[in-house]
Amino acid sequence: MRTRLQRLLAAAGLCSRREAEVWLTAGRVRVNGSVARVGESADPVADTIEVDGRRIGAEPLVYWMVNKPRGLLTTRHDPEGRRTVLELLPSGLPRIFPVGRLDADTEGLVLLTNDGALAHRLLHPSLGNEREYRVTVRGRVTSETFARLERGVVLEDGLTAASRVAGVGFDASSAATRFDLVLREGRKRQIRRTLAALGHPVVTLVRTRIGTLRLGKLARGQARLLSPQELRALRAHAERLRPSAPVGRPRPSR
């Protein structure tokens, strides 16, 4: 799939999209031997993409998963020196990056890799890759509220996409409702903002699945390599993803 170079460089964990534009303007990026310009696209699988003469993806591809504890940031480096998920990995690995983000207060599954093509497909908003979360919120959530959550909720950045709810349970001792929530989009703090808008602030939030990859019994704060079976299933899943109709557009005002 051909994609803007700014997005590809950012998906590879090399820089932000804005930084990528600066690199392109400076002539630091080449595609198939030719200097690339801002606005150009490339296929990360079929094309050779280089930054400062170094090919993206030239290092051996590695795939790790971690169970992120609360408080760690899902980024390679924090300018303020706060702890990141990279601290959970062994030393000596190639330069890898998290595939997507969890906010600092959210726990659970994070995939880290240097496979930019796979990361791009898993994160592309039009492909609708599923993420699953175990959610605990304050109060007893009614069936009507769950129906609203599944249909979509209007936030300041538009209508959220349809979602799925399962495994609902209410704990009277803590006055909290627990349930599994499956999303196909990943806006910033989307689950927390949506449930707050519905009157049920989030108490705990744990990501348990990305596509076919499941957190399973991996202990909090631990990391491991993906098994060959997990990697084959995830790659096959990513290749099956197809663009869907645009979702999450704001409802027109009247």
NUNU-979212 format. One line per field, with one value per residue: x, y, z of N, C-alpha, C in turn; residue number from 1. Coordinates in nm, 2 decimals, decimal comma. Layout:
N
n.x	[X ...]
n.y	[Y ...]
n.z	[Z ...]
ca.x	[X ...]
ca.y	[Y ...]
ca.z	[Z ...]
c.x	[X ...]
c.y	[Y ...]
c.z	[Z ...]
seq	[NUM ...]
END
This chain:
254
n.x	[0,08 0,07 0,19 0,20 0,53 0,59 0,42 0,51 0,77 0,73 0,57 0,77 0,90 1,10 1,09 0,88 0,58 0,60 0,87 0,96 0,88 1,07 1,31 1,26 1,25 1,51 1,64 1,72 1,60 1,56 1,40 1,41 1,66 1,64 1,61 1,36 1,06 0,86 0,53 0,54 0,48 0,52 0,57 0,61 0,68 0,75 0,92 1,25 1,35 1,54 1,71 1,94 2,12 2,08 1,91 1,56 1,44 1,65 1,78 1,76 1,43 1,24 1,01 0,83 0,63 0,48 0,36 0,23 0,27 0,08 0,17 0,40 0,53 0,42 0,64 0,94 1,13 1,13 1,13 1,12 1,24 1,09 0,98 0,97 0,81 1,02 1,20 1,13 1,23 1,50 1,85 2,05 1,89 1,77 1,69 1,38 1,02 0,72 0,40 0,16 -0,01 -0,06 -0,22 -0,06 -0,19 -0,31 -0,31 -0,15 -0,14 0,13 0,27 0,59 0,82 1,05 0,94 0,82 0,63 0,44 0,35 0,24 0,01 -0,14 -0,20 -0,32 -0,58 -0,80 -0,82 -0,91 -0,82 -0,88 -0,88 -0,89 -1,02 -1,02 -1,24 -1,31 -1,56 -1,71 -2,01 -2,33 -2,38 -2,63 -2,83 -2,92 -2,73 -2,50 -2,59 -2,58 -2,31 -2,21 -2,32 -2,20 -2,06 -2,09 -1,82 -1,59 -1,43 -1,58 -1,81 -1,78 -1,66 -1,86 -1,87 -1,80 -1,95 -1,89 -1,90 -2,01 -2,03 -2,14 -2,01 -2,12 -2,00 -1,80 -1,93 -1,90 -1,88 -1,77 -1,64 -1,58 -1,44 -1,44 -1,27 -1,24 -1,10 -0,86 -0,85 -0,71 -0,71 -0,96 -1,15 -1,17 -1,26 -1,51 -1,66 -1,66 -1,82 -2,06 -2,12 -1,99 -1,71 -1,38 -1,22 -1,02 -0,82 -0,74 -0,55 -0,61 -0,59 -0,46 -0,56 -0,50 -0,33 -0,29 -0,29 -0,29 -0,14 0,08 0,27 0,22 0,44 0,62 0,80 0,81 0,93 0,73 0,58 0,65 0,41 0,22 0,32 0,29 0,01 -0,05 0,06 -0,08 -0,33 -0,30 -0,25 -0,50 -0,66 -0,88 -0,97 -1,23 -1,56 -1,56 -1,55 -1,68 -1,73 -1,83 -2,16 -2,40 -2,48 -2,79]
n.y	[-0,12 0,21 0,50 0,82 0,96 1,10 0,99 0,72 0,74 0,83 0,62 0,43 0,50 0,69 0,96 1,25 1,34 1,60 1,65 1,48 1,61 1,81 1,67 1,56 1,80 1,88 1,70 1,45 1,21 0,92 0,74 0,44 0,51 0,77 1,12 1,21 1,41 1,64 1,53 1,31 0,96 0,61 0,26 0,06 -0,21 -0,28 -0,08 0,07 0,25 0,51 0,68 0,93 0,77 0,52 0,23 0,19 -0,05 -0,23 -0,36 -0,67 -0,79 -0,76 -0,86 -0,77 -0,80 -0,63 -0,60 -0,33 -0,14 0,09 0,43 0,43 0,56 0,53 0,55 0,61 0,78 1,02 1,37 1,48 1,30 1,10 0,76 0,50 0,25 0,12 0,06 -0,19 -0,38 -0,61 -0,52 -0,43 -0,47 -0,42 -0,09 -0,03 0,04 0,15 0,02 0,23 0,39 0,39 0,58 0,72 0,63 0,40 0,05 -0,27 -0,45 -0,38 -0,37 -0,39 -0,31 -0,32 -0,33 -0,15 -0,16 -0,35 -0,22 0,01 -0,09 -0,20 0,03 0,21 0,43 0,39 0,12 -0,01 -0,18 -0,40 -0,33 -0,45 -0,40 -0,43 -0,29 -0,10 0,09 0,36 0,31 0,16 0,05 0,10 -0,10 0,06 0,27 0,12 0,05 0,31 0,35 0,15 0,23 0,47 0,78 1,13 1,33 1,61 1,60 1,48 1,21 0,90 0,58 0,28 0,03 -0,27 -0,45 -0,67 -0,94 -0,83 -0,72 -0,64 -0,51 -0,50 -0,44 -0,26 -0,08 -0,07 -0,12 -0,38 -0,46 -0,59 -0,41 -0,35 -0,18 -0,01 0,21 0,47 0,71 0,99 0,92 0,81 0,61 0,69 0,95 0,91 0,75 0,91 1,11 0,97 0,95 0,77 0,75 0,62 0,37 0,17 0,06 -0,16 -0,28 -0,57 -0,69 -0,68 -0,68 -1,00 -1,06 -1,14 -1,04 -1,23 -1,44 -1,29 -1,13 -0,82 -0,56 -0,72 -0,86 -1,02 -1,21 -1,23 -1,54 -1,77 -1,86 -1,67 -1,44 -1,52 -1,53 -1,26 -1,12 -1,23 -1,15 -0,87 -0,84 -0,91 -0,69 -0,44 -0,13 0,06 0,22 0,57 0,67 0,82 1,09 1,43 1,49 1,68 2,01 2,16]
n.z	[0,00 -0,10 0,07 0,23 0,27 0,50 0,69 0,69 0,78 1,04 1,14 1,14 1,37 1,36 1,36 1,41 1,22 1,14 1,17 0,98 0,74 0,74 0,71 0,45 0,30 0,33 0,18 0,28 0,25 0,05 -0,21 -0,37 -0,46 -0,55 -0,47 -0,24 -0,21 -0,02 0,03 -0,14 -0,20 -0,10 -0,12 0,15 0,14 -0,12 -0,21 -0,18 0,09 0,22 0,48 0,52 0,39 0,51 0,51 0,58 0,79 0,74 0,94 1,13 1,17 1,46 1,72 1,99 2,29 2,56 2,89 2,99 3,28 3,49 3,47 3,31 3,00 2,66 2,45 2,27 2,38 2,64 2,67 2,92 3,08 3,19 3,28 3,03 2,82 2,70 2,89 2,99 2,82 2,72 2,70 2,41 2,18 1,84 1,71 1,81 1,83 1,98 1,87 1,82 2,09 2,45 2,71 3,00 3,23 3,15 3,13 3,01 2,70 2,48 2,16 2,03 1,78 1,49 1,25 1,01 0,81 0,89 1,13 1,02 0,88 1,10 1,24 1,06 1,02 0,84 0,80 1,02 1,24 1,51 1,86 2,19 2,52 2,87 3,09 3,37 3,53 3,72 3,89 3,81 3,49 3,25 3,02 2,82 2,82 2,74 2,48 2,36 2,38 2,20 1,96 1,91 2,03 2,05 2,06 2,13 1,91 1,72 1,61 1,77 1,64 1,58 1,83 2,03 2,30 2,57 2,82 3,06 3,39 3,73 4,02 4,33 4,58 4,53 4,37 4,09 3,74 3,52 3,20 2,87 2,59 2,25 2,01 1,69 1,62 1,72 1,89 2,08 2,42 2,40 2,51 2,78 2,76 2,63 2,81 3,03 2,93 2,92 3,18 3,34 3,48 3,41 3,60 3,60 3,32 3,08 2,81 2,62 2,38 2,05 1,73 1,63 1,84 2,17 2,52 2,72 2,97 3,04 3,28 3,46 3,38 3,26 2,97 2,65 2,36 2,06 1,97 1,70 1,59 1,68 1,55 1,28 1,26 1,32 1,11 0,89 0,96 0,94 0,67 0,58 0,64 0,53 0,37 0,52 0,53 0,59 0,94 1,24 1,19 1,26 1,37 1,18 1,27 1,38]
ca.x	[0,00 0,15 0,16 0,29 0,65 0,59 0,35 0,59 0,89 0,67 0,54 0,89 0,96 1,22 1,06 0,74 0,55 0,65 1,02 0,98 0,88 1,20 1,40 1,23 1,29 1,66 1,69 1,78 1,53 1,56 1,32 1,47 1,78 1,61 1,58 1,22 1,02 0,74 0,41 0,56 0,43 0,60 0,52 0,72 0,71 0,81 1,02 1,37 1,34 1,66 1,73 2,08 2,19 2,06 1,78 1,47 1,41 1,77 1,82 1,67 1,30 1,21 0,87 0,82 0,51 0,50 0,24 0,26 0,21 0,04 0,27 0,50 0,49 0,44 0,72 1,08 1,21 1,05 1,21 1,12 1,31 1,00 1,00 0,89 0,80 1,14 1,28 1,09 1,29 1,64 1,94 2,11 1,80 1,77 1,60 1,24 0,93 0,58 0,30 0,05 0,02 -0,15 -0,18 0,02 -0,27 -0,37 -0,22 -0,18 -0,06 0,19 0,35 0,71 0,89 1,11 0,87 0,73 0,52 0,33 0,30 0,15 -0,12 -0,21 -0,24 -0,39 -0,72 -0,90 -0,82 -1,00 -0,77 -0,94 -0,82 -0,98 -0,98 -1,10 -1,27 -1,39 -1,60 -1,79 -2,15 -2,39 -2,41 -2,75 -2,83 -2,94 -2,60 -2,42 -2,63 -2,53 -2,16 -2,19 -2,36 -2,11 -2,09 -2,04 -1,71 -1,55 -1,37 -1,67 -1,88 -1,69 -1,71 -1,93 -1,79 -1,87 -1,93 -1,92 -1,85 -2,05 -2,05 -2,14 -1,96 -2,19 -1,91 -1,72 -2,02 -1,83 -1,91 -1,66 -1,68 -1,48 -1,48 -1,37 -1,27 -1,17 -1,03 -0,77 -0,83 -0,64 -0,79 -1,10 -1,24 -1,19 -1,35 -1,64 -1,73 -1,69 -1,94 -2,18 -2,15 -1,93 -1,56 -1,30 -1,14 -0,91 -0,83 -0,63 -0,57 -0,59 -0,57 -0,44 -0,58 -0,50 -0,23 -0,35 -0,20 -0,28 -0,10 0,20 0,26 0,24 0,58 0,71 0,81 0,86 0,92 0,62 0,60 0,63 0,26 0,16 0,37 0,23 -0,13 -0,07 0,09 -0,19 -0,44 -0,27 -0,27 -0,65 -0,73 -0,92 -1,03 -1,37 -1,62 -1,51 -1,64 -1,64 -1,75 -1,93 -2,30 -2,43 -2,57 -2,92]
ca.y	[0,00 0,34 0,58 0,94 0,93 1,15 0,89 0,60 0,77 0,84 0,48 0,35 0,54 0,77 1,10 1,29 1,37 1,74 1,64 1,41 1,71 1,89 1,58 1,56 1,93 1,88 1,59 1,34 1,08 0,87 0,62 0,37 0,58 0,91 1,21 1,22 1,54 1,64 1,49 1,19 0,83 0,49 0,13 0,01 -0,34 -0,29 0,03 0,09 0,38 0,54 0,81 0,96 0,65 0,40 0,18 0,16 -0,20 -0,31 -0,44 -0,78 -0,75 -0,82 -0,83 -0,79 -0,75 -0,60 -0,57 -0,20 -0,10 0,23 0,53 0,43 0,62 0,45 0,62 0,57 0,87 1,13 1,48 1,52 1,20 1,00 0,62 0,45 0,10 0,06 0,01 -0,32 -0,47 -0,63 -0,43 -0,49 -0,49 -0,31 0,03 -0,07 0,14 0,10 0,03 0,30 0,44 0,39 0,69 0,68 0,56 0,28 -0,07 -0,37 -0,49 -0,29 -0,43 -0,31 -0,37 -0,23 -0,36 -0,03 -0,20 -0,41 -0,12 0,09 -0,16 -0,21 0,16 0,29 0,45 0,34 -0,03 -0,05 -0,29 -0,41 -0,33 -0,49 -0,35 -0,46 -0,16 -0,08 0,22 0,38 0,30 0,05 0,09 0,04 -0,15 0,18 0,34 0,04 0,07 0,43 0,33 0,07 0,30 0,59 0,89 1,25 1,40 1,73 1,57 1,40 1,09 0,78 0,47 0,17 -0,06 -0,39 -0,47 -0,81 -0,97 -0,72 -0,76 -0,53 -0,54 -0,41 -0,39 -0,14 0,00 -0,05 -0,21 -0,42 -0,51 -0,58 -0,32 -0,37 -0,06 -0,01 0,34 0,49 0,86 1,01 0,90 0,79 0,54 0,77 1,07 0,86 0,70 1,03 1,18 0,89 0,96 0,66 0,77 0,50 0,34 0,10 0,04 -0,26 -0,33 -0,71 -0,75 -0,60 -0,77 -1,14 -1,07 -1,13 -1,02 -1,36 -1,44 -1,21 -1,05 -0,68 -0,52 -0,82 -0,85 -1,14 -1,21 -1,30 -1,67 -1,78 -1,88 -1,54 -1,35 -1,55 -1,49 -1,12 -1,08 -1,27 -1,06 -0,73 -0,84 -0,92 -0,57 -0,36 0,00 0,06 0,35 0,67 0,67 0,92 1,23 1,50 1,51 1,82 2,09 2,21]
ca.z	[0,00 -0,10 0,18 0,23 0,33 0,64 0,78 0,69 0,87 1,17 1,18 1,17 1,49 1,34 1,39 1,40 1,08 1,11 1,15 0,85 0,64 0,74 0,65 0,31 0,24 0,33 0,08 0,35 0,23 -0,09 -0,25 -0,48 -0,51 -0,59 -0,36 -0,23 -0,17 0,06 -0,05 -0,22 -0,14 -0,13 -0,06 0,24 0,11 -0,26 -0,24 -0,09 0,15 0,29 0,55 0,53 0,33 0,58 0,47 0,68 0,79 0,70 1,06 1,15 1,23 1,59 1,76 2,14 2,35 2,70 2,97 3,04 3,41 3,50 3,49 3,20 2,88 2,54 2,36 2,28 2,47 2,69 2,69 3,06 3,15 3,26 3,24 2,92 2,81 2,65 3,00 3,02 2,73 2,74 2,62 2,29 2,07 1,74 1,74 1,80 1,87 2,01 1,77 1,88 2,23 2,56 2,79 3,12 3,33 3,10 3,14 2,92 2,58 2,38 2,07 1,99 1,66 1,39 1,12 0,98 0,72 0,98 1,22 0,94 0,86 1,22 1,29 0,96 1,06 0,75 0,80 1,13 1,32 1,64 1,99 2,29 2,65 2,99 3,14 3,49 3,54 3,83 3,88 3,73 3,35 3,20 2,88 2,73 2,80 2,66 2,35 2,31 2,36 2,09 1,84 1,89 2,11 2,00 2,14 2,07 1,78 1,63 1,65 1,77 1,56 1,65 1,91 2,08 2,44 2,61 2,95 3,15 3,53 3,82 4,16 4,43 4,69 4,48 4,29 3,97 3,63 3,44 3,07 2,76 2,49 2,13 1,92 1,56 1,60 1,83 1,92 2,21 2,54 2,35 2,60 2,90 2,73 2,59 2,93 3,11 2,87 2,95 3,32 3,41 3,47 3,41 3,72 3,54 3,18 3,04 2,67 2,63 2,25 1,93 1,62 1,68 1,95 2,30 2,63 2,79 3,11 3,06 3,41 3,46 3,38 3,19 2,82 2,58 2,21 2,00 1,92 1,55 1,56 1,70 1,44 1,15 1,27 1,32 0,98 0,81 1,00 0,89 0,53 0,54 0,67 0,41 0,40 0,55 0,51 0,70 1,06 1,34 1,15 1,34 1,32 1,14 1,37 1,33]
c.x	[0,09 0,09 0,25 0,41 0,66 0,53 0,44 0,71 0,84 0,64 0,66 0,96 1,08 1,21 0,91 0,71 0,60 0,80 1,05 0,97 1,01 1,30 1,39 1,28 1,44 1,72 1,76 1,72 1,53 1,47 1,37 1,58 1,76 1,57 1,43 1,18 0,89 0,62 0,42 0,51 0,53 0,53 0,63 0,76 0,79 0,92 1,14 1,37 1,46 1,66 1,88 2,16 2,16 1,92 1,69 1,43 1,53 1,81 1,72 1,54 1,28 1,07 0,86 0,68 0,55 0,36 0,27 0,19 0,16 0,16 0,38 0,44 0,51 0,51 0,86 1,16 1,12 1,15 1,22 1,19 1,22 1,02 0,91 0,89 0,93 1,23 1,24 1,16 1,44 1,72 1,99 2,02 1,82 1,68 1,46 1,15 0,79 0,49 0,18 0,09 -0,09 -0,11 -0,12 -0,06 -0,33 -0,26 -0,24 -0,09 -0,01 0,28 0,47 0,78 0,97 1,05 0,77 0,61 0,40 0,27 0,20 0,02 -0,20 -0,26 -0,32 -0,53 -0,83 -0,91 -0,89 -0,95 -0,83 -0,84 -0,92 -0,93 -1,08 -1,12 -1,35 -1,42 -1,69 -1,93 -2,20 -2,43 -2,53 -2,73 -2,84 -2,81 -2,50 -2,46 -2,58 -2,38 -2,13 -2,22 -2,26 -2,16 -2,02 -1,94 -1,68 -1,48 -1,45 -1,73 -1,78 -1,75 -1,78 -1,83 -1,87 -1,84 -1,97 -1,87 -1,89 -2,07 -2,05 -2,10 -2,02 -2,10 -1,83 -1,80 -1,95 -1,88 -1,79 -1,71 -1,56 -1,53 -1,39 -1,38 -1,20 -1,11 -0,95 -0,75 -0,77 -0,74 -0,94 -1,19 -1,27 -1,28 -1,49 -1,72 -1,75 -1,81 -2,07 -2,21 -2,09 -1,77 -1,49 -1,22 -1,01 -0,93 -0,71 -0,65 -0,53 -0,56 -0,55 -0,45 -0,59 -0,41 -0,30 -0,25 -0,18 -0,23 0,04 0,18 0,28 0,39 0,67 0,70 0,85 0,85 0,78 0,66 0,59 0,48 0,19 0,20 0,30 0,08 -0,14 -0,04 -0,02 -0,31 -0,42 -0,29 -0,42 -0,72 -0,76 -0,98 -1,18 -1,43 -1,57 -1,61 -1,59 -1,65 -1,85 -2,07 -2,33 -2,51 -2,69 -2,96]
c.y	[0,12 0,44 0,70 0,91 0,99 1,05 0,76 0,62 0,77 0,70 0,40 0,40 0,63 0,91 1,13 1,32 1,51 1,73 1,57 1,51 1,79 1,80 1,57 1,69 1,94 1,78 1,48 1,20 1,05 0,75 0,56 0,45 0,73 0,99 1,23 1,36 1,53 1,61 1,36 1,07 0,72 0,37 0,07 -0,13 -0,35 -0,19 0,02 0,23 0,40 0,67 0,83 0,83 0,52 0,35 0,15 0,01 -0,28 -0,40 -0,56 -0,74 -0,83 -0,77 -0,87 -0,74 -0,73 -0,58 -0,44 -0,17 0,05 0,31 0,53 0,49 0,53 0,53 0,57 0,65 0,98 1,25 1,52 1,41 1,10 0,86 0,58 0,30 0,04 0,01 -0,14 -0,43 -0,49 -0,54 -0,50 -0,51 -0,39 -0,20 0,00 0,04 0,08 0,12 0,10 0,33 0,40 0,51 0,63 0,60 0,43 0,17 -0,16 -0,39 -0,38 -0,38 -0,34 -0,38 -0,27 -0,26 -0,25 -0,07 -0,26 -0,31 -0,03 0,03 -0,17 -0,08 0,24 0,31 0,39 0,19 -0,09 -0,17 -0,29 -0,40 -0,36 -0,45 -0,41 -0,34 -0,18 0,06 0,24 0,37 0,18 0,11 0,02 -0,02 -0,04 0,25 0,25 0,05 0,20 0,42 0,26 0,14 0,41 0,70 1,02 1,32 1,53 1,72 1,48 1,28 0,97 0,67 0,36 0,08 -0,18 -0,41 -0,61 -0,83 -0,88 -0,78 -0,64 -0,58 -0,45 -0,36 -0,27 -0,04 0,03 -0,16 -0,25 -0,48 -0,51 -0,49 -0,33 -0,24 -0,09 0,12 0,37 0,64 0,87 1,00 0,88 0,73 0,62 0,88 1,02 0,82 0,81 1,10 1,10 0,89 0,85 0,67 0,64 0,49 0,27 0,07 -0,05 -0,30 -0,48 -0,77 -0,64 -0,69 -0,91 -1,16 -1,04 -1,12 -1,16 -1,35 -1,37 -1,12 -0,90 -0,64 -0,61 -0,80 -0,99 -1,12 -1,28 -1,44 -1,67 -1,79 -1,74 -1,44 -1,39 -1,51 -1,34 -1,07 -1,11 -1,18 -0,92 -0,73 -0,85 -0,79 -0,49 -0,23 -0,01 0,20 0,44 0,67 0,79 1,06 1,30 1,50 1,65 1,89 2,14 2,34]
c.z	[0,00 0,00 0,18 0,32 0,48 0,73 0,79 0,79 1,01 1,22 1,21 1,30 1,48 1,38 1,39 1,25 1,04 1,09 1,02 0,73 0,63 0,68 0,50 0,24 0,23 0,24 0,15 0,32 0,08 -0,10 -0,38 -0,55 -0,54 -0,47 -0,36 -0,18 -0,09 -0,02 -0,13 -0,13 -0,18 -0,07 0,02 0,22 -0,02 -0,28 -0,13 -0,04 0,24 0,36 0,57 0,49 0,40 0,55 0,59 0,67 0,75 0,82 1,06 1,22 1,36 1,64 1,91 2,18 2,50 2,76 3,05 3,18 3,40 3,53 3,39 3,08 2,76 2,44 2,37 2,38 2,51 2,72 2,84 3,15 3,23 3,20 3,12 2,91 2,76 2,76 3,04 2,93 2,76 2,66 2,50 2,17 1,96 1,78 1,71 1,86 1,90 1,90 1,83 2,02 2,32 2,65 2,92 3,22 3,28 3,10 3,02 2,80 2,50 2,30 2,03 1,88 1,59 1,25 1,09 0,90 0,80 1,07 1,14 0,92 0,98 1,27 1,19 1,00 0,97 0,74 0,92 1,21 1,46 1,75 2,10 2,43 2,75 3,07 3,27 3,51 3,67 3,80 3,80 3,59 3,30 3,06 2,78 2,71 2,72 2,51 2,28 2,29 2,23 1,96 1,81 1,98 2,05 2,10 2,08 1,94 1,69 1,69 1,66 1,69 1,64 1,72 1,96 2,23 2,48 2,76 3,06 3,29 3,62 3,96 4,26 4,54 4,65 4,40 4,16 3,87 3,55 3,31 2,97 2,65 2,37 2,04 1,79 1,52 1,73 1,86 2,06 2,32 2,51 2,45 2,73 2,87 2,70 2,72 3,03 3,06 2,90 3,10 3,40 3,40 3,48 3,54 3,68 3,40 3,14 2,90 2,68 2,49 2,15 1,81 1,67 1,80 2,08 2,42 2,71 2,93 3,14 3,18 3,38 3,47 3,31 3,04 2,77 2,43 2,17 1,95 1,77 1,52 1,58 1,59 1,31 1,15 1,26 1,18 0,88 0,84 0,94 0,74 0,49 0,57 0,54 0,45 0,42 0,52 0,62 0,82 1,15 1,30 1,24 1,28 1,29 1,25 1,30 1,39]
seq	[1 2 3 4 5 6 7 8 9 10 11 12 13 14 15 16 17 18 19 20 21 22 23 24 25 26 27 28 29 30 31 32 33 34 35 36 37 38 39 40 41 42 43 44 45 46 47 48 49 50 51 52 53 54 55 56 57 58 59 60 61 62 63 64 65 66 67 68 69 70 71 72 73 74 75 76 77 78 79 80 81 82 83 84 85 86 87 88 89 90 91 92 93 94 95 96 97 98 99 100 101 102 103 104 105 106 107 108 109 110 111 112 113 114 115 116 117 118 119 120 121 122 123 124 125 126 127 128 129 130 131 132 133 134 135 136 137 138 139 140 141 142 143 144 145 146 147 148 149 150 151 152 153 154 155 156 157 158 159 160 161 162 163 164 165 166 167 168 169 170 171 172 173 174 175 176 177 178 179 180 181 182 183 184 185 186 187 188 189 190 191 192 193 194 195 196 197 198 199 200 201 202 203 204 205 206 207 208 209 210 211 212 213 214 215 216 217 218 219 220 221 222 223 224 225 226 227 228 229 230 231 232 233 234 235 236 237 238 239 240 241 242 243 244 245 246 247 248 249 250 251 252 253 254]
END
